[in-house]
Amino acid sequence: SSPATPASLATIKDAHQLIGTKRTILKSNTALFLASVSNTSVFAYSKGHPTFSFQNELLASRLAENNILVTNFRYPTENDALMSRIVISASHTPEDIKKLSAILNELSPEF
């Protein structure tokens, strides 16, 4: 294979500090989500990974009704169960995470 291009290497080098900052924000956002949601048992997730999967169509529709966008798809075929995932990012603000958590906590008795 070919070596990396100088421009690609320079970009990685120059972005090192930004990547570190964003990684810290992502960890903080994920920790805030976990601390703020009262019932995480509905989610499948791995410690340190910012995705929270679930297979509850009612929850997915309730989140959509509250303008919360989650990943939804039927897998491996269109006849299979809906797989949904909440993805926390470094672009989310603490207010975003608190709003999501409040909605999940409010809906929690239904699930």
URTA-V709901 format. One line per field, one symbol per residue. phi: phi as a letter, one per 40 degrees, with the letter a starting at -180 (. if undefined). psi: psi as a letter, one per 30 degrees, with the letter a starting at -180 (. if undefined). burial: 1 if it has 16 or more other ideal C-beta (glycine too) atoms within 10 Angstrom, else 0. A space follows every 10 residues. Layout:
phi=???
psi=???
burial=???
This chain:
phi=.ccccdcccc cccccdcccc cccccccccc ccdcccccbc ccbbabdgbc bbcabbcccd ccccccgbcb cbacacbccc ccbbacbcbc cccdcdcccd cccccccdcc b
psi=lllkleeeee eeeffeeeee eeeeeeeeee eeeeffkfjg ffkklkkfkg kjklhjeeee eeeefghjkl kklkkflffl kkklkkjklf fkleeeeeee eeeeeefeff .
burial=0000000000 0000000000 0000110011 0111011000 0110100001 0111010011 0110000001 0000000000 0011110101 0100011011 1011001000 0
